[in-house]
Amino acid sequence: MTREVHIASCVVYARPEAVDRVSRVIHEARLAEVHAADHRGRIVIVLEGASDASIVDAMEAIRLLSGVLAVHLVYQHCEEEEALQEAP
């Protein structure tokens, strides 16, 4: 049986004063990879999981963090793990 890999990109909107703390918590809790953040409160993250439910669960955990205003899904992709291991 092949394993699916779900990858999603999101923008987290946080209070400007909470950006550093929220980014750190997301990283330390291994909820997602933090790729960028700005002083206005936007944090760009990438999530990876075994199912679409795992992506939604991670998004919800991030949304519930103190200082987070919203989490918006930008892109989601699902592929078999074997296909991701193949050379281009």
PDB file of N, CA, C and O in Angstrom, chain B, residues numbered from 101:
ATOM      1  N   MET B 101       0.847  -1.184   0.000  1.00  0.00           N
ATOM      2  CA  MET B 101       0.000   0.000   0.000  1.00  0.00           C
ATOM      3  C   MET B 101       0.888   1.240   0.000  1.00  0.00           C
ATOM      4  O   MET B 101       1.842   1.328   0.772  1.00  0.00           O
ATOM      5  N   THR B 102       0.572   2.183  -0.858  1.00  0.00           N
ATOM      6  CA  THR B 102       1.376   3.390  -0.949  1.00  0.00           C
ATOM      7  C   THR B 102       0.910   4.420   0.069  1.00  0.00           C
ATOM      8  O   THR B 102      -0.270   4.512   0.409  1.00  0.00           O
ATOM      9  N   ARG B 103       1.859   5.172   0.528  1.00  0.00           N
ATOM     10  CA  ARG B 103       1.581   6.212   1.528  1.00  0.00           C
ATOM     11  C   ARG B 103       1.435   7.554   0.822  1.00  0.00           C
ATOM     12  O   ARG B 103       2.229   7.888  -0.058  1.00  0.00           O
ATOM     13  N   GLU B 104       0.429   8.312   1.205  1.00  0.00           N
ATOM     14  CA  GLU B 104       0.232   9.650   0.648  1.00  0.00           C
ATOM     15  C   GLU B 104       0.968  10.679   1.494  1.00  0.00           C
ATOM     16  O   GLU B 104       1.102  10.529   2.709  1.00  0.00           O
ATOM     17  N   VAL B 105       1.435  11.713   0.835  1.00  0.00           N
ATOM     18  CA  VAL B 105       2.041  12.849   1.515  1.00  0.00           C
ATOM     19  C   VAL B 105       1.221  14.078   1.129  1.00  0.00           C
ATOM     20  O   VAL B 105       1.048  14.382  -0.051  1.00  0.00           O
ATOM     21  N   HIS B 106       0.729  14.763   2.130  1.00  0.00           N
ATOM     22  CA  HIS B 106      -0.048  15.976   1.922  1.00  0.00           C
ATOM     23  C   HIS B 106       0.821  17.167   2.304  1.00  0.00           C
ATOM     24  O   HIS B 106       1.409  17.199   3.385  1.00  0.00           O
ATOM     25  N   ILE B 107       0.895  18.139   1.410  1.00  0.00           N
ATOM     26  CA  ILE B 107       1.695  19.338   1.624  1.00  0.00           C
ATOM     27  C   ILE B 107       0.784  20.540   1.450  1.00  0.00           C
ATOM     28  O   ILE B 107       0.008  20.611   0.497  1.00  0.00           O
ATOM     29  N   ALA B 108       0.883  21.476   2.369  1.00  0.00           N
ATOM     30  CA  ALA B 108       0.040  22.671   2.290  1.00  0.00           C
ATOM     31  C   ALA B 108       0.853  23.896   2.670  1.00  0.00           C
ATOM     32  O   ALA B 108       1.771  23.827   3.486  1.00  0.00           O
ATOM     33  N   SER B 109       0.501  24.999   2.070  1.00  0.00           N
ATOM     34  CA  SER B 109       1.098  26.291   2.405  1.00  0.00           C
ATOM     35  C   SER B 109      -0.003  27.180   2.952  1.00  0.00           C
ATOM     36  O   SER B 109      -1.116  27.205   2.427  1.00  0.00           O
ATOM     37  N   CYS B 110       0.320  27.910   4.012  1.00  0.00           N
ATOM     38  CA  CYS B 110      -0.665  28.786   4.652  1.00  0.00           C
ATOM     39  C   CYS B 110      -0.024  30.120   5.013  1.00  0.00           C
ATOM     40  O   CYS B 110       1.194  30.241   5.141  1.00  0.00           O
ATOM     41  N   VAL B 111      -0.879  31.102   5.171  1.00  0.00           N
ATOM     42  CA  VAL B 111      -0.456  32.365   5.763  1.00  0.00           C
ATOM     43  C   VAL B 111      -1.165  32.478   7.099  1.00  0.00           C
ATOM     44  O   VAL B 111      -2.391  32.399   7.185  1.00  0.00           O
ATOM     45  N   VAL B 112      -0.365  32.665   8.140  1.00  0.00           N
ATOM     46  CA  VAL B 112      -0.888  32.867   9.486  1.00  0.00           C
ATOM     47  C   VAL B 112      -0.890  34.370   9.734  1.00  0.00           C
ATOM     48  O   VAL B 112       0.116  35.047   9.526  1.00  0.00           O
ATOM     49  N   TYR B 113      -2.016  34.874  10.176  1.00  0.00           N
ATOM     50  CA  TYR B 113      -2.100  36.289  10.543  1.00  0.00           C
ATOM     51  C   TYR B 113      -2.097  36.367  12.066  1.00  0.00           C
ATOM     52  O   TYR B 113      -2.975  35.824  12.736  1.00  0.00           O
ATOM     53  N   ALA B 114      -1.092  37.054  12.594  1.00  0.00           N
ATOM     54  CA  ALA B 114      -0.940  37.177  14.042  1.00  0.00           C
ATOM     55  C   ALA B 114      -0.852  38.651  14.419  1.00  0.00           C
ATOM     56  O   ALA B 114      -0.581  39.511  13.580  1.00  0.00           O
ATOM     57  N   ARG B 115      -1.083  38.917  15.674  1.00  0.00           N
ATOM     58  CA  ARG B 115      -0.864  40.284  16.157  1.00  0.00           C
ATOM     59  C   ARG B 115       0.617  40.608  15.959  1.00  0.00           C
ATOM     60  O   ARG B 115       1.475  39.771  16.239  1.00  0.00           O
ATOM     61  N   PRO B 116       0.922  41.810  15.481  1.00  0.00           N
ATOM     62  CA  PRO B 116       2.321  42.151  15.203  1.00  0.00           C
ATOM     63  C   PRO B 116       3.270  41.885  16.380  1.00  0.00           C
ATOM     64  O   PRO B 116       4.400  41.439  16.182  1.00  0.00           O
ATOM     65  N   GLU B 117       2.806  42.159  17.595  1.00  0.00           N
ATOM     66  CA  GLU B 117       3.667  41.955  18.759  1.00  0.00           C
ATOM     67  C   GLU B 117       3.854  40.476  19.097  1.00  0.00           C
ATOM     68  O   GLU B 117       4.713  40.138  19.911  1.00  0.00           O
ATOM     69  N   ALA B 118       3.064  39.589  18.484  1.00  0.00           N
ATOM     70  CA  ALA B 118       3.136  38.159  18.775  1.00  0.00           C
ATOM     71  C   ALA B 118       3.847  37.348  17.699  1.00  0.00           C
ATOM     72  O   ALA B 118       4.008  36.137  17.850  1.00  0.00           O
ATOM     73  N   VAL B 119       4.271  37.989  16.622  1.00  0.00           N
ATOM     74  CA  VAL B 119       4.841  37.265  15.476  1.00  0.00           C
ATOM     75  C   VAL B 119       6.029  36.393  15.876  1.00  0.00           C
ATOM     76  O   VAL B 119       6.073  35.217  15.516  1.00  0.00           O
ATOM     77  N   ASP B 120       6.972  36.936  16.597  1.00  0.00           N
ATOM     78  CA  ASP B 120       8.167  36.160  16.965  1.00  0.00           C
ATOM     79  C   ASP B 120       7.795  34.963  17.840  1.00  0.00           C
ATOM     80  O   ASP B 120       8.280  33.853  17.615  1.00  0.00           O
ATOM     81  N   ARG B 121       6.943  35.184  18.829  1.00  0.00           N
ATOM     82  CA  ARG B 121       6.547  34.106  19.736  1.00  0.00           C
ATOM     83  C   ARG B 121       5.751  33.031  18.992  1.00  0.00           C
ATOM     84  O   ARG B 121       6.009  31.839  19.164  1.00  0.00           O
ATOM     85  N   VAL B 122       4.795  33.441  18.172  1.00  0.00           N
ATOM     86  CA  VAL B 122       3.988  32.482  17.418  1.00  0.00           C
ATOM     87  C   VAL B 122       4.870  31.681  16.466  1.00  0.00           C
ATOM     88  O   VAL B 122       4.720  30.464  16.363  1.00  0.00           O
ATOM     89  N   SER B 123       5.779  32.343  15.774  1.00  0.00           N
ATOM     90  CA  SER B 123       6.698  31.640  14.865  1.00  0.00           C
ATOM     91  C   SER B 123       7.519  30.606  15.621  1.00  0.00           C
ATOM     92  O   SER B 123       7.704  29.483  15.151  1.00  0.00           O
ATOM     93  N   ARG B 124       8.010  30.991  16.792  1.00  0.00           N
ATOM     94  CA  ARG B 124       8.835  30.087  17.604  1.00  0.00           C
ATOM     95  C   ARG B 124       8.016  28.877  18.066  1.00  0.00           C
ATOM     96  O   ARG B 124       8.497  27.746  18.008  1.00  0.00           O
ATOM     97  N   VAL B 125       6.781  29.112  18.526  1.00  0.00           N
ATOM     98  CA  VAL B 125       5.931  28.016  19.000  1.00  0.00           C
ATOM     99  C   VAL B 125       5.602  27.059  17.853  1.00  0.00           C
ATOM    100  O   VAL B 125       5.656  25.842  18.032  1.00  0.00           O
ATOM    101  N   ILE B 126       5.267  27.586  16.694  1.00  0.00           N
ATOM    102  CA  ILE B 126       4.975  26.739  15.525  1.00  0.00           C
ATOM    103  C   ILE B 126       6.171  25.851  15.212  1.00  0.00           C
ATOM    104  O   ILE B 126       6.020  24.654  14.969  1.00  0.00           O
ATOM    105  N   HIS B 127       7.357  26.445  15.221  1.00  0.00           N
ATOM    106  CA  HIS B 127       8.585  25.690  14.918  1.00  0.00           C
ATOM    107  C   HIS B 127       8.882  24.659  16.003  1.00  0.00           C
ATOM    108  O   HIS B 127       9.111  23.490  15.694  1.00  0.00           O
ATOM    109  N   GLU B 128       8.880  25.075  17.267  1.00  0.00           N
ATOM    110  CA  GLU B 128       9.249  24.179  18.363  1.00  0.00           C
ATOM    111  C   GLU B 128       8.249  23.041  18.543  1.00  0.00           C
ATOM    112  O   GLU B 128       8.637  21.940  18.931  1.00  0.00           O
ATOM    113  N   ALA B 129       6.983  23.284  18.270  1.00  0.00           N
ATOM    114  CA  ALA B 129       5.956  22.246  18.387  1.00  0.00           C
ATOM    115  C   ALA B 129       5.909  21.359  17.146  1.00  0.00           C
ATOM    116  O   ALA B 129       5.142  20.398  17.088  1.00  0.00           O
ATOM    117  N   ARG B 130       6.727  21.689  16.164  1.00  0.00           N
ATOM    118  CA  ARG B 130       6.787  20.942  14.900  1.00  0.00           C
ATOM    119  C   ARG B 130       5.423  20.867  14.210  1.00  0.00           C
ATOM    120  O   ARG B 130       5.063  19.854  13.609  1.00  0.00           O
ATOM    121  N   LEU B 131       4.685  21.958  14.313  1.00  0.00           N
ATOM    122  CA  LEU B 131       3.397  22.035  13.633  1.00  0.00           C
ATOM    123  C   LEU B 131       3.583  22.314  12.155  1.00  0.00           C
ATOM    124  O   LEU B 131       2.788  21.869  11.327  1.00  0.00           O
ATOM    125  N   ALA B 132       4.647  23.062  11.818  1.00  0.00           N
ATOM    126  CA  ALA B 132       4.897  23.451  10.428  1.00  0.00           C
ATOM    127  C   ALA B 132       6.301  24.016  10.326  1.00  0.00           C
ATOM    128  O   ALA B 132       6.960  24.276  11.333  1.00  0.00           O
ATOM    129  N   GLU B 133       6.748  24.202   9.089  1.00  0.00           N
ATOM    130  CA  GLU B 133       7.993  24.918   8.826  1.00  0.00           C
ATOM    131  C   GLU B 133       7.641  26.386   8.620  1.00  0.00           C
ATOM    132  O   GLU B 133       6.748  26.715   7.840  1.00  0.00           O
ATOM    133  N   VAL B 134       8.343  27.256   9.319  1.00  0.00           N
ATOM    134  CA  VAL B 134       8.126  28.693   9.158  1.00  0.00           C
ATOM    135  C   VAL B 134       9.119  29.183   8.110  1.00  0.00           C
ATOM    136  O   VAL B 134      10.331  29.052   8.282  1.00  0.00           O
ATOM    137  N   HIS B 135       8.596  29.749   7.025  1.00  0.00           N
ATOM    138  CA  HIS B 135       9.457  30.195   5.935  1.00  0.00           C
ATOM    139  C   HIS B 135       9.685  31.703   5.910  1.00  0.00           C
ATOM    140  O   HIS B 135      10.711  32.162   5.409  1.00  0.00           O
ATOM    141  N   ALA B 136       8.755  32.467   6.438  1.00  0.00           N
ATOM    142  CA  ALA B 136       8.921  33.922   6.443  1.00  0.00           C
ATOM    143  C   ALA B 136       7.944  34.522   7.451  1.00  0.00           C
ATOM    144  O   ALA B 136       6.901  33.944   7.759  1.00  0.00           O
ATOM    145  N   ALA B 137       8.313  35.691   7.950  1.00  0.00           N
ATOM    146  CA  ALA B 137       7.434  36.441   8.842  1.00  0.00           C
ATOM    147  C   ALA B 137       7.759  37.916   8.670  1.00  0.00           C
ATOM    148  O   ALA B 137       8.892  38.279   8.352  1.00  0.00           O
ATOM    149  N   ASP B 138       6.763  38.759   8.882  1.00  0.00           N
ATOM    150  CA  ASP B 138       7.034  40.191   8.792  1.00  0.00           C
ATOM    151  C   ASP B 138       6.469  40.923  10.004  1.00  0.00           C
ATOM    152  O   ASP B 138       5.706  40.362  10.791  1.00  0.00           O
ATOM    153  N   HIS B 139       6.852  42.159  10.133  1.00  0.00           N
ATOM    154  CA  HIS B 139       6.469  42.968  11.289  1.00  0.00           C
ATOM    155  C   HIS B 139       4.979  43.326  11.309  1.00  0.00           C
ATOM    156  O   HIS B 139       4.473  43.810  12.322  1.00  0.00           O
ATOM    157  N   ARG B 140       4.278  43.092  10.197  1.00  0.00           N
ATOM    158  CA  ARG B 140       2.838  43.402  10.131  1.00  0.00           C
ATOM    159  C   ARG B 140       1.976  42.253  10.633  1.00  0.00           C
ATOM    160  O   ARG B 140       0.763  42.409  10.777  1.00  0.00           O
ATOM    161  N   GLY B 141       2.585  41.100  10.903  1.00  0.00           N
ATOM    162  CA  GLY B 141       1.837  39.988  11.462  1.00  0.00           C
ATOM    163  C   GLY B 141       1.625  38.799  10.548  1.00  0.00           C
ATOM    164  O   GLY B 141       0.912  37.866  10.916  1.00  0.00           O
ATOM    165  N   ARG B 142       2.218  38.806   9.381  1.00  0.00           N
ATOM    166  CA  ARG B 142       2.052  37.680   8.458  1.00  0.00           C
ATOM    167  C   ARG B 142       3.185  36.679   8.638  1.00  0.00           C
ATOM    168  O   ARG B 142       4.355  37.054   8.716  1.00  0.00           O
ATOM    169  N   ILE B 143       2.820  35.396   8.702  1.00  0.00           N
ATOM    170  CA  ILE B 143       3.785  34.308   8.825  1.00  0.00           C
ATOM    171  C   ILE B 143       3.458  33.289   7.741  1.00  0.00           C
ATOM    172  O   ILE B 143       2.326  32.813   7.659  1.00  0.00           O
ATOM    173  N   VAL B 144       4.430  32.952   6.915  1.00  0.00           N
ATOM    174  CA  VAL B 144       4.237  31.970   5.851  1.00  0.00           C
ATOM    175  C   VAL B 144       4.754  30.625   6.354  1.00  0.00           C
ATOM    176  O   VAL B 144       5.898  30.510   6.792  1.00  0.00           O
ATOM    177  N   ILE B 145       3.892  29.609   6.283  1.00  0.00           N
ATOM    178  CA  ILE B 145       4.259  28.285   6.775  1.00  0.00           C
ATOM    179  C   ILE B 145       3.990  27.225   5.721  1.00  0.00           C
ATOM    180  O   ILE B 145       3.190  27.423   4.807  1.00  0.00           O
ATOM    181  N   VAL B 146       4.676  26.092   5.865  1.00  0.00           N
ATOM    182  CA  VAL B 146       4.426  24.909   5.049  1.00  0.00           C
ATOM    183  C   VAL B 146       4.195  23.742   6.005  1.00  0.00           C
ATOM    184  O   VAL B 146       4.981  23.504   6.921  1.00  0.00           O
ATOM    185  N   LEU B 147       3.107  23.026   5.772  1.00  0.00           N
ATOM    186  CA  LEU B 147       2.751  21.867   6.589  1.00  0.00           C
ATOM    187  C   LEU B 147       2.898  20.607   5.753  1.00  0.00           C
ATOM    188  O   LEU B 147       2.716  20.637   4.536  1.00  0.00           O
ATOM    189  N   GLU B 148       3.226  19.503   6.407  1.00  0.00           N
ATOM    190  CA  GLU B 148       3.304  18.212   5.739  1.00  0.00           C
ATOM    191  C   GLU B 148       2.668  17.184   6.652  1.00  0.00           C
ATOM    192  O   GLU B 148       2.908  17.182   7.860  1.00  0.00           O
ATOM    193  N   GLY B 149       1.851  16.302   6.070  1.00  0.00           N
ATOM    194  CA  GLY B 149       1.195  15.286   6.871  1.00  0.00           C
ATOM    195  C   GLY B 149       0.797  14.085   6.045  1.00  0.00           C
ATOM    196  O   GLY B 149       0.956  14.069   4.824  1.00  0.00           O
ATOM    197  N   ALA B 150       0.273  13.074   6.730  1.00  0.00           N
ATOM    198  CA  ALA B 150      -0.107  11.829   6.078  1.00  0.00           C
ATOM    199  C   ALA B 150      -1.532  11.854   5.529  1.00  0.00           C
ATOM    200  O   ALA B 150      -1.939  10.952   4.797  1.00  0.00           O
ATOM    201  N   SER B 151      -2.289  12.894   5.887  1.00  0.00           N
ATOM    202  CA  SER B 151      -3.678  12.975   5.413  1.00  0.00           C
ATOM    203  C   SER B 151      -4.130  14.431   5.403  1.00  0.00           C
ATOM    204  O   SER B 151      -3.500  15.303   6.002  1.00  0.00           O
ATOM    205  N   ASP B 152      -5.228  14.667   4.710  1.00  0.00           N
ATOM    206  CA  ASP B 152      -5.775  16.020   4.730  1.00  0.00           C
ATOM    207  C   ASP B 152      -6.248  16.381   6.141  1.00  0.00           C
ATOM    208  O   ASP B 152      -6.197  17.548   6.531  1.00  0.00           O
ATOM    209  N   ALA B 153      -6.704  15.394   6.901  1.00  0.00           N
ATOM    210  CA  ALA B 153      -7.124  15.645   8.280  1.00  0.00           C
ATOM    211  C   ALA B 153      -5.961  16.110   9.148  1.00  0.00           C
ATOM    212  O   ALA B 153      -6.144  16.952  10.027  1.00  0.00           O
ATOM    213  N   SER B 154      -4.770  15.574   8.911  1.00  0.00           N
ATOM    214  CA  SER B 154      -3.604  16.001   9.693  1.00  0.00           C
ATOM    215  C   SER B 154      -3.236  17.452   9.379  1.00  0.00           C
ATOM    216  O   SER B 154      -2.765  18.176  10.256  1.00  0.00           O
ATOM    217  N   ILE B 155      -3.447  17.870   8.149  1.00  0.00           N
ATOM    218  CA  ILE B 155      -3.198  19.263   7.768  1.00  0.00           C
ATOM    219  C   ILE B 155      -4.205  20.177   8.474  1.00  0.00           C
ATOM    220  O   ILE B 155      -3.834  21.210   9.032  1.00  0.00           O
ATOM    221  N   VAL B 156      -5.463  19.790   8.443  1.00  0.00           N
ATOM    222  CA  VAL B 156      -6.513  20.579   9.097  1.00  0.00           C
ATOM    223  C   VAL B 156      -6.262  20.642  10.608  1.00  0.00           C
ATOM    224  O   VAL B 156      -6.438  21.697  11.217  1.00  0.00           O
ATOM    225  N   ASP B 157      -5.860  19.539  11.208  1.00  0.00           N
ATOM    226  CA  ASP B 157      -5.575  19.514  12.646  1.00  0.00           C
ATOM    227  C   ASP B 157      -4.440  20.471  13.001  1.00  0.00           C
ATOM    228  O   ASP B 157      -4.522  21.190  13.997  1.00  0.00           O
ATOM    229  N   ALA B 158      -3.382  20.483  12.191  1.00  0.00           N
ATOM    230  CA  ALA B 158      -2.258  21.391  12.445  1.00  0.00           C
ATOM    231  C   ALA B 158      -2.692  22.843  12.276  1.00  0.00           C
ATOM    232  O   ALA B 158      -2.314  23.703  13.071  1.00  0.00           O
ATOM    233  N   MET B 159      -3.482  23.114  11.247  1.00  0.00           N
ATOM    234  CA  MET B 159      -3.983  24.476  11.043  1.00  0.00           C
ATOM    235  C   MET B 159      -4.826  24.924  12.237  1.00  0.00           C
ATOM    236  O   MET B 159      -4.724  26.069  12.678  1.00  0.00           O
ATOM    237  N   GLU B 160      -5.649  24.031  12.752  1.00  0.00           N
ATOM    238  CA  GLU B 160      -6.494  24.367  13.890  1.00  0.00           C
ATOM    239  C   GLU B 160      -5.647  24.600  15.146  1.00  0.00           C
ATOM    240  O   GLU B 160      -5.932  25.514  15.919  1.00  0.00           O
ATOM    241  N   ALA B 161      -4.619  23.790  15.353  1.00  0.00           N
ATOM    242  CA  ALA B 161      -3.737  23.981  16.507  1.00  0.00           C
ATOM    243  C   ALA B 161      -3.041  25.335  16.435  1.00  0.00           C
ATOM    244  O   ALA B 161      -2.869  26.003  17.455  1.00  0.00           O
ATOM    245  N   ILE B 162      -2.641  25.739  15.239  1.00  0.00           N
ATOM    246  CA  ILE B 162      -1.999  27.044  15.056  1.00  0.00           C
ATOM    247  C   ILE B 162      -3.013  28.162  15.284  1.00  0.00           C
ATOM    248  O   ILE B 162      -2.702  29.165  15.928  1.00  0.00           O
ATOM    249  N   ARG B 163      -4.213  27.991  14.762  1.00  0.00           N
ATOM    250  CA  ARG B 163      -5.256  29.010  14.917  1.00  0.00           C
ATOM    251  C   ARG B 163      -5.567  29.277  16.389  1.00  0.00           C
ATOM    252  O   ARG B 163      -5.919  30.397  16.759  1.00  0.00           O
ATOM    253  N   LEU B 164      -5.439  28.258  17.218  1.00  0.00           N
ATOM    254  CA  LEU B 164      -5.757  28.385  18.636  1.00  0.00           C
ATOM    255  C   LEU B 164      -4.623  28.999  19.468  1.00  0.00           C
ATOM    256  O   LEU B 164      -4.808  29.263  20.657  1.00  0.00           O
ATOM    257  N   LEU B 165      -3.459  29.227  18.862  1.00  0.00           N
ATOM    258  CA  LEU B 165      -2.347  29.836  19.598  1.00  0.00           C
ATOM    259  C   LEU B 165      -2.683  31.276  19.976  1.00  0.00           C
ATOM    260  O   LEU B 165      -3.305  32.006  19.205  1.00  0.00           O
ATOM    261  N   SER B 166      -2.271  31.661  21.148  1.00  0.00           N
ATOM    262  CA  SER B 166      -2.479  33.032  21.605  1.00  0.00           C
ATOM    263  C   SER B 166      -1.788  34.009  20.658  1.00  0.00           C
ATOM    264  O   SER B 166      -0.612  33.842  20.336  1.00  0.00           O
ATOM    265  N   GLY B 167      -2.510  35.010  20.219  1.00  0.00           N
ATOM    266  CA  GLY B 167      -1.961  36.020  19.319  1.00  0.00           C
ATOM    267  C   GLY B 167      -2.254  35.779  17.855  1.00  0.00           C
ATOM    268  O   GLY B 167      -2.023  36.659  17.027  1.00  0.00           O
ATOM    269  N   VAL B 168      -2.765  34.587  17.515  1.00  0.00           N
ATOM    270  CA  VAL B 168      -3.104  34.275  16.125  1.00  0.00           C
ATOM    271  C   VAL B 168      -4.515  34.783  15.840  1.00  0.00           C
ATOM    272  O   VAL B 168      -5.448  34.527  16.602  1.00  0.00           O
ATOM    273  N   LEU B 169      -4.654  35.500  14.739  1.00  0.00           N
ATOM    274  CA  LEU B 169      -5.949  36.033  14.324  1.00  0.00           C
ATOM    275  C   LEU B 169      -6.648  35.128  13.319  1.00  0.00           C
ATOM    276  O   LEU B 169      -7.869  34.977  13.358  1.00  0.00           O
ATOM    277  N   ALA B 170      -5.864  34.518  12.407  1.00  0.00           N
ATOM    278  CA  ALA B 170      -6.443  33.666  11.369  1.00  0.00           C
ATOM    279  C   ALA B 170      -5.343  32.836  10.713  1.00  0.00           C
ATOM    280  O   ALA B 170      -4.165  33.191  10.748  1.00  0.00           O
ATOM    281  N   VAL B 171      -5.762  31.720  10.114  1.00  0.00           N
ATOM    282  CA  VAL B 171      -4.870  30.873   9.321  1.00  0.00           C
ATOM    283  C   VAL B 171      -5.571  30.637   7.995  1.00  0.00           C
ATOM    284  O   VAL B 171      -6.678  30.101   7.956  1.00  0.00           O
ATOM    285  N   HIS B 172      -4.924  31.041   6.905  1.00  0.00           N
ATOM    286  CA  HIS B 172      -5.523  30.905   5.575  1.00  0.00           C
ATOM    287  C   HIS B 172      -4.729  29.922   4.726  1.00  0.00           C
ATOM    288  O   HIS B 172      -3.517  30.064   4.562  1.00  0.00           O
ATOM    289  N   LEU B 173      -5.420  28.930   4.192  1.00  0.00           N
ATOM    290  CA  LEU B 173      -4.813  27.964   3.287  1.00  0.00           C
ATOM    291  C   LEU B 173      -4.565  28.644   1.944  1.00  0.00           C
ATOM    292  O   LEU B 173      -5.460  29.268   1.375  1.00  0.00           O
ATOM    293  N   VAL B 174      -3.340  28.514   1.447  1.00  0.00           N
ATOM    294  CA  VAL B 174      -2.980  29.092   0.159  1.00  0.00           C
ATOM    295  C   VAL B 174      -2.910  28.008  -0.911  1.00  0.00           C
ATOM    296  O   VAL B 174      -3.367  28.202  -2.037  1.00  0.00           O
ATOM    297  N   TYR B 175      -2.330  26.859  -0.545  1.00  0.00           N
ATOM    298  CA  TYR B 175      -2.120  25.792  -1.525  1.00  0.00           C
ATOM    299  C   TYR B 175      -2.085  24.466  -0.797  1.00  0.00           C
ATOM    300  O   TYR B 175      -1.571  24.375   0.317  1.00  0.00           O
ATOM    301  N   GLN B 176      -2.639  23.423  -1.432  1.00  0.00           N
ATOM    302  CA  GLN B 176      -2.580  22.082  -0.872  1.00  0.00           C
ATOM    303  C   GLN B 176      -2.342  21.102  -1.996  1.00  0.00           C
ATOM    304  O   GLN B 176      -2.923  21.223  -3.075  1.00  0.00           O
ATOM    305  N   HIS B 177      -1.476  20.117  -1.736  1.00  0.00           N
ATOM    306  CA  HIS B 177      -1.122  19.132  -2.757  1.00  0.00           C
ATOM    307  C   HIS B 177      -1.003  17.779  -2.084  1.00  0.00           C
ATOM    308  O   HIS B 177      -0.533  17.682  -0.950  1.00  0.00           O
ATOM    309  N   CYS B 178      -1.426  16.737  -2.777  1.00  0.00           N
ATOM    310  CA  CYS B 178      -1.295  15.368  -2.288  1.00  0.00           C
ATOM    311  C   CYS B 178      -0.606  14.537  -3.359  1.00  0.00           C
ATOM    312  O   CYS B 178      -0.933  14.621  -4.543  1.00  0.00           O
ATOM    313  N   GLU B 179       0.350  13.735  -2.918  1.00  0.00           N
ATOM    314  CA  GLU B 179       1.078  12.885  -3.854  1.00  0.00           C
ATOM    315  C   GLU B 179       1.520  11.621  -3.130  1.00  0.00           C
ATOM    316  O   GLU B 179       1.690  11.618  -1.911  1.00  0.00           O
ATOM    317  N   GLU B 180       1.700  10.563  -3.882  1.00  0.00           N
ATOM    318  CA  GLU B 180       2.215   9.336  -3.293  1.00  0.00           C
ATOM    319  C   GLU B 180       3.672   9.547  -2.912  1.00  0.00           C
ATOM    320  O   GLU B 180       4.433  10.182  -3.642  1.00  0.00           O
ATOM    321  N   GLU B 181       4.049   9.008  -1.757  1.00  0.00           N
ATOM    322  CA  GLU B 181       5.414   9.177  -1.249  1.00  0.00           C
ATOM    323  C   GLU B 181       6.451   8.679  -2.256  1.00  0.00           C
ATOM    324  O   GLU B 181       7.497   9.307  -2.421  1.00  0.00           O
ATOM    325  N   GLU B 182       6.187   7.596  -2.907  1.00  0.00           N
ATOM    326  CA  GLU B 182       7.116   7.027  -3.893  1.00  0.00           C
ATOM    327  C   GLU B 182       7.418   8.017  -5.014  1.00  0.00           C
ATOM    328  O   GLU B 182       8.561   8.123  -5.461  1.00  0.00           O
ATOM    329  N   ALA B 183       6.411   8.731  -5.462  1.00  0.00           N
ATOM    330  CA  ALA B 183       6.583   9.698  -6.551  1.00  0.00           C
ATOM    331  C   ALA B 183       7.485  10.852  -6.113  1.00  0.00           C
ATOM    332  O   ALA B 183       8.230  11.398  -6.926  1.00  0.00           O
ATOM    333  N   LEU B 184       7.421  11.225  -4.834  1.00  0.00           N
ATOM    334  CA  LEU B 184       8.266  12.308  -4.339  1.00  0.00           C
ATOM    335  C   LEU B 184       9.724  11.892  -4.218  1.00  0.00           C
ATOM    336  O   LEU B 184      10.616  12.740  -4.217  1.00  0.00           O
ATOM    337  N   GLN B 185       9.970  10.586  -4.116  1.00  0.00           N
ATOM    338  CA  GLN B 185      11.330  10.063  -3.977  1.00  0.00           C
ATOM    339  C   GLN B 185      12.040   9.925  -5.322  1.00  0.00           C
ATOM    340  O   GLN B 185      13.266   9.834  -5.363  1.00  0.00           O
ATOM    341  N   GLU B 186      11.289   9.909  -6.419  1.00  0.00           N
ATOM    342  CA  GLU B 186      11.855   9.754  -7.750  1.00  0.00           C
ATOM    343  C   GLU B 186      12.619  10.987  -8.170  1.00  0.00           C
ATOM    344  O   GLU B 186      12.232  12.111  -7.853  1.00  0.00           O
ATOM    345  N   ALA B 187      13.722  10.767  -8.896  1.00  0.00           N
ATOM    346  CA  ALA B 187      14.520  11.875  -9.410  1.00  0.00           C
ATOM    347  C   ALA B 187      13.737  12.548 -10.555  1.00  0.00           C
ATOM    348  O   ALA B 187      13.057  11.865 -11.321  1.00  0.00           O
ATOM    349  N   PRO B 188      13.830  13.869 -10.671  1.00  0.00           N
ATOM    350  CA  PRO B 188      13.118  14.565 -11.755  1.00  0.00           C
ATOM    351  C   PRO B 188      13.661  14.228 -13.120  1.00  0.00           C
ATOM    352  O   PRO B 188      13.164  14.737 -14.125  1.00  0.00           O
TER     353      PRO B 188
END
